[in-house]
């Protein structure tokens, strides 16, 4: 195999590992309805950064980095939605009944 193929395989595996590391965080927020460990500014900045980073990613050829960044964008968007949903006391009380 040539070096290019090795780099594609390595990029794909590392993208899946990095993406998989976010799943427990999202699951915990969904399950516990507890977003107190996340600051509003962090959640907002991550989402803004992902949108701006798409300007760079879109200039690259389709490959593992697209998969990774797509997942990061979706994960940060979901975290933003969960943060907005569970941040109020009313929603926190409703989630405690689960």
Steps between C-alpha positions, in 0.01 A plus 500: 500500500616851439541783749185679381283198581658469846426864570135455395465194726668678792283809449183292490587304815602813695186683383282216629685497834472878544134496401429208732648690791214752478220245516524431877489876569186548291336191649571619855348842432194340340459242776559727801372832358798656680682766300652681796850382409479690169513876479276685259800680349681168435201342329444812292868541404531135394200537269625827351846348454356198321305717259808710420720190472269369225639780280838328524374140486301570186825577313643154580433184301234272646662266749521406867521862613154558351360210704664625817393861458146403400472301820648783711253743344206269569621422854549867589162586346331228705679625812374852425144373464524295821656795683218731395241234583629394842640827630173622644385382843167388359665257258742376768209414729320318219813296421546394862176306466653272235 
